[in-house]
Amino acid sequence: MGTSSDYAGGSGGAWTPLKRAATSYAKYGGRERATRLLARHVAALGGAAGAASAARAGMLAGQRLGGLLAGVATEGLTPTLERLGFAELVGRDRFEILDALITHLAGPGSDLEAQAARDAACDILEELFPEGTAYEDLASVTVDAEDLERLLALFLAAYVYNRVPIIAERLTRLSDPQAAERMDKELRDYIRAYVDLKLGDDPLAIDWAGAEGRGIVERAIQALYALLEAEEEDAGAGR
């Protein structure tokens, strides 16, 4: 995990307009402020090309998530755990399994970039396995192609949101926690609307561990950052 200074972001350059946009959105909300904030978020990461090329932790975690979801859909949880090298977890409780799977997807979160992917993976696995602590509860979860697409898109949106934590940091300053929660959700949903996964006719048959799966996730992240960057022109700098 990073320090409080890490979460304050950088200084000067593209960070100054980002901080202003984050403060403005946290105070007033609104679609126009959200689009400006997200565009300046991309600028602080070096523009769309720079943001995408540095998104290695998210790309790898997205690829592994696709494989995990496809495995649960076609094989079930137990064979999937065994195939991933976690046979010893079969029969264990929710907490042990989710901890191992989160680390499998995104690593230990040793820096802010890795932590962004880890936090997003945690959110998605909590949604995939929403109830129950016993192994039987987790093993009873079913996944289909629509679930795979939805959960992978939610992961990518959460990862992109997490990469500039100043957004969440500004929202924590609000005295009204319900307003902060509402604006947090609105911003996440807004990013999610830009995610466009090209999965073809059968997402469950994709080779997620190979070039096919890697290409799908890479292209989705590249397109997402390009779309968010383009919003700066529409929002109007300084308005």
N, C-alpha and C positions, 0 to 999 in steps of 0.2 A: 504494500500500500504506500501511497505517496504521503508527503507531509502537507500541512495546510498551505504552505507556499506553492507547492506543486499545483494544488487545486485552484489557486488564484490565477493561474495561467502565466503567460509571458508578459513582457512589457514592451511598449513602443510598437512601431510598425502596424501590422494588421491586428495586433491584440487590442490596441486602444479603441478602434471602432467596434470590435467584438464586445468588449466590456461595456461600452455604452449601450449597444444593442441589447445585451443581456439584462442590464439594469432597466432599460425602458420596457422590455417585455415583461419582466418580473413585476413592474409597477402597474402596467396598464393592459397587458395582454393584447389580443387582437391578431388577426391574420397578417396584416401588413407588417407589424412588428415581428411576428414569427418568421416571415419570409426573409426579412432583413437579417434577423439574428442567425438563421441557418446559413444564409449566403456568406455572412462574415465569419461564421464558424469554419466554413470551407476555406476562406481566405487565410485564416490563421493557421491552417494546416498546409499552406503552400499552394492553394488553388486546387482545382479538381484533380489534375494529374498528380500533383504531389500528395494529396490526401489519399488517393487510391493506391498509389505505389507504396505508401508507407503502411497500408492496412493489412500487413501480413498476418497478424494475429487473428484478425477478424475473418480473413479469407480462409485460413486453415481451420478455424473453429467452425465456420459455416459449412465447409466441405465435410468435416467430421460429423457435424450435426445431421447433414443430409444422409450420410451413411448410417448413423444410429437410427434415425426415423425410418428409413427404408428397411433396415433390419428388423425393427420391432413390427413393422407392417407385414413383412413377408415371412418372417420366421417366428416372431415372438420374442419376449424379453430374454428368456433363458438361453436359447441358442445364440442370440446376439451378444450377450455378456461373454459366453464361452468363446465366440469368434474373436472378440476384442481382447481376450486375454484375462478376463475377470471371472473365470469359473469359480474362484473361491468366494465370490460375492453372491452366488446363487443361494437363496434362502435367507440372506441377511436382511436387515431392516432398511427402511427408506433412507435414513440419514447416511449410512455407510455407502449405499449404492449411489445416491445422488452426489455425494462428495467425490467418489471415484470417477463418475461420469463427467462431472464439471471439470475436473483436472484433466481427464482424457481429452475433452473438447478444447480447452483453453489454457491448459498449463496452470502453474501455481500463482499466476498474477504477480510476477516479480517487478513489474514497472507499470506505469499508468496505461500504456498501450495494451499490455497483456491483461491488466485489470479490467479494462473496458470490455474486452471479449469475455472474460470470466464472469463478470456481473451480468452480461447479457445472456450467457449460457445458463446461469443460475435461474434467471427469470423464466427462460423457456422450459427448463426441466421442471420447474415448479408448476408450470401450466400443463405440461405433458402428463405429469403425475400429480393431479390436484388434491387427492384425498387418500387417506390411509397410510399407516406406517409399516404394516406387515408386508413381507415379500409377495404374498398372494394378491394383495391389493395392487401392487405395481405390475405384476405379471398379467393381471386381468385387463390392463389398458390396451386398447386397440388403436391402430393408426391406419389411415387410408391416404390416397394420393393428395386429396384436398387438405388433409391435416398437415402433411409434409410441406406443401407449398405455403400454407398459412403460418406454420411455426417457423419455417426458415426465413420467411419475409419479416416476421416479428423479431427474430434474432438480429437480422441485418439492421433493422431500424433501431433497435435498442443499442447495438454496438456503435452505430454512427452517433447516436445521441450521447453515449458515454464518453466518446473520444475527446470532447472538450468539456470537462467537468465543471467549468465556470458557470454553465447554464444551470445545473442543479444547485451549485453553491449560491447563486443569486436568489433562487427560489426559496432556499432555506432561511433567507433573511426576512421573509414576509411574516408579519405577525398573525396572519390568518392561515392556519395550516390547511384548511379546506380549499382556499383559493390557490395555494401553492400546489396542492395535489391536482386540482383541476387544470391548472396551466401546464403542469408537468405532463399530464395525460394528453392534453391537446397537442403539445409539441411532439410527443412521441407518435401520436396518431397521424399528425401532419407528415412526418418523415415516412411513416409506413405507407402512406398513399403514393409516395414516389418510388417505392420498391417495385421493380418489374422483373420477375424471374421468368426466364425462357426455359421451361422444363420439358417441352414437347408433350407427346401424347401419353407417355408412361413414366412419370417421375420415379416410380419404384424400381424401374429397370436400369436407371442411370448408374454408371460406374462412378460412384461418389469418391472413391479412393484414388481414381486416376485422373487423366487429363480432362475427361469430359466433365466430371464434377467440379474440378478446379476452375475450368473455363466458365462454367455457369455462374459460380460465385464471384469470380473476378469481374466478369462483365456486368453483373448486377450492381456491384459496388462502384465500378467506374461510372456507370450510367446514373446511379443515384447521386454521386457527388457532382457530376456535370449538370444535372437538373437543379440541384440546390444552389450551385454557383450561379446559374443563370437567373435566379430569382432576384439577385441584387439589382440588375438592370430594371426589372419590373417594379421592385419596391421603391427604387429611387434613392440614391445615396443621400443620407442626411435628412430625408423627410420623416 
